[in-house]
Every structure is written in structure tokens, then in C-alpha cells.
Amino acid sequence: MAKETSSVLNLVAWLTGVIVSLAVGFGMVGGTLTLPTWLGGDVVAMIAGWIVIITTLLSVILVLLKK
């Protein structure tokens, strides 16, 4: 019973991480979340957002292929 609860909690934590990562990535791409100009501003935020989106989707695909 404890192992079953643990695996459900792991799934919930992983799914929460995926949702948060995609929200942050799309926020950076859409311009809602930006970086200060001394860190590169909107362009760097958009590039970082796409990197977050692509790597998150890639990790989801790899997890689904593993099962």
C-alpha cells in the first residue's frame, strides 16, 4: 500500500513540474515573463522559453516511451 501511494505522489509531483515548466516557458515566449535588460531582455527570455518548452516536451516523450 505504501509503495502504491508513493508512486501516485511521484506522478503528481512530476505532472506538477511539467505543468509549471510549460507555464513558465510559454510565459517567457509570450512576453508575460521577461528578463531585465542587463540579462538580455525579451530576446533572451524568448529563447530560454523555447528551450524550456522543447526540453519539457522531450522529457514527457521520453518518459512515455520508457513505459
KADA-V330807 format. One record per residue. PSI is psi in degrees with one decimal (* if undefined). OMEGA is omega in radians with two decimals (* if undefined). Layout:
((PSI | OMEGA) (PSI | OMEGA))
//
This chain:
((-39.5 | -3.12) (-38.1 | 3.13) (-37.3 | 3.13) (-42.7 | 3.11) (-40.1 | 3.14) (-41.8 | -3.13) (-33.6 | 3.09) (-42.8 | 3.11) (-37.9 | 3.08) (-41.9 | 3.11) (-43.6 | 3.13) (-43.4 | 3.13) (-41.8 | 3.13) (-44.7 | 3.14) (-38.7 | 3.07) (-42.0 | 3.11) (-40.0 | 3.12) (-45.5 | -3.12) (-43.7 | 3.13) (-41.9 | 3.12) (-44.0 | 3.12) (-38.0 | 3.11) (-43.1 | 3.12) (-43.6 | 3.14) (-48.7 | 3.13) (-31.1 | 3.06) (-37.6 | 3.12) (-38.8 | 3.13) (-41.1 | -3.09) (-12.7 | 3.11) (-1.9 | 3.10) (-42.6 | 3.06) (126.2 | -3.14) (171.8 | 3.07) (155.0 | 3.05) (155.5 | -3.09) (-30.7 | -3.13) (-11.4 | 3.04) (4.2 | 3.09) (-13.5 | 3.06) (-148.1 | -3.02) (-37.4 | -3.07) (-46.9 | 3.14) (-37.7 | 3.11) (-40.0 | 3.13) (-42.4 | 3.11) (-44.4 | 3.11) (-36.7 | 3.10) (-44.3 | 3.11) (-36.9 | 3.09) (-42.9 | 3.12) (-44.8 | -3.12) (-48.5 | -3.09) (-44.7 | -3.12) (-33.0 | 3.09) (-46.8 | 3.12) (-37.2 | 3.09) (-40.6 | 3.12) (-36.0 | 3.09) (-44.0 | 3.13) (-43.2 | -3.13) (-37.8 | 3.11) (-40.9 | -3.14) (-36.0 | 3.11) (-29.9 | -3.14) (-32.5 | -3.13) (* | *))
//
